[in-house]
């Protein structure tokens, strides 16, 4: 992205300098304002280009890592106490809750994909070793 911005700056400045030589210095000022605005927009975009949610199910633990800009939040759950529900209605975010904690996931999925994601997560939790361990302990 930096290479794109530098090449854009070079082209705009070359054009603005040509107009400066022709006797119109205001083009150079407007080119500077334009490049500053584009640079600010690219910085905002770059800050959130790495936003993501990572859900890891390992053994009896589920970890949700949410990265938004420079902020990273990790929430750990015991798989056997985890509830997977829609946050509000059809197409809403998926709410994971358990042990007094709650987190909403699915921001990067299209709304129509979220119910399938919730079903797949429930299925993975049922197949997890935690679920099988609880069934074994309950059996005589």
N, C-alpha and C positions, 0 to 999 in steps of 0.2 A: 504494500500500500504506500509505503514511503517512496518507493521508486516511481510509482504513478504520480504522486503529488509533486515530486521534484521535476519530472518531465512536464507536467502541467505548468509549473512555475516557469520553467525555461521557455516554453512556447509563448505563454502570456507575456512574459517580460521581453522577449524578442519582438513581439508585435507592438508592445507599448513603447519600446525604445525606437522602433521605426517611426511611430507616430510622433515621438519626442523630436526626432531629427527633422521631421516634416513641419515642426512648429506647433504641435498641439500637446503641451505638457500634461494636460488634465487626464489624458488617457492613461498615463503612468500612475497617477493617483488612484483612479478607479480600478486599475489592474491590481494595485496593492490591496485595496479594500476587498476586491473579489477573492484574491488568493488567501487573505486572512480569514474570510468567511468560509471558504471551502476547506481550509486547514482546520478550522474549529469544528466543522461538521464531520470531517474525517476522524478527528480525535474522539468525538462523541461516539461515532460508529465503532471505532477500534476498541474503545473501552468496553463495549458490550458485545463485541464479536465473539468473545470467548465465554459468554454466559452459557451455563449448562447445569443439568441436574444429573447426578450419578447415583444409582441405587444399587447397592451391593448386598446380596444375601449370601452369607457364609456361615454354614452350620446353624447355630441357634440365634444369630444376630443379623439384623438388617440395618444397614447404614445408609442414610440419605445425605448426600453432599450437594449443596446448592451454591453455585458460584454466580454472583451478580456483580459485574464490575470488578472492583478490587476486594470485595467482601466475600468470604467463604463461611458458610454455616454448615456444620455437621450435626446430625441428629441420629442417635443410636436407639434401636428398639430391640427388645427380646421378641423373637419371631412368634413365640407362642401366645403373646399378649397383644399382638398387633391387629388392629381393625382397619380394613380398607373400605372406604365409603366415598360416594360422590360428595363433594363439599356442599352443593346446593341442589341443583337439578340436572337435567339432561345436558351433557356437554360441558359441565363445570369441571373445575380442577378436582383431582382425586385427593381425598384427605386420608392421611395415615395417622392413626392415633393409638396410643397405648402408654401405660405407666405414667399418666398425667401429662404427656407431651403430645403435641399435635403439629403436623406439618402438611402443607399443601404441595402437591407435585403435579407435573403434566403441563407446565407452562409452555413448553416447546413442542407440544403435540397439538395437532389440529383438534378442535372440540369433538368431532365425530370419532376420533381415534381413542379418546380417553376412556370410554367404557370398556373397550377391548383390552386396553392396557391394564385397567383395574382387574378384569377377569383373569388375565394372564398372571398378574402379580399374586392374586389369591390362589391360583393354581400352583404357582411356584412355592408359596408359603405352605400349602397343604403337603407338597412333596418334600419339604425341607426335613432334615434330620430331627429338628425340634418337634415337628408334628408327629413323626414316627416314634420318637422317644416317649412322648406323652401317651400315645396309644399303647405302647408296650408296658408303660408303668400302670396304666389303668386296667390292663388285661390280667386275669388271675393266672 
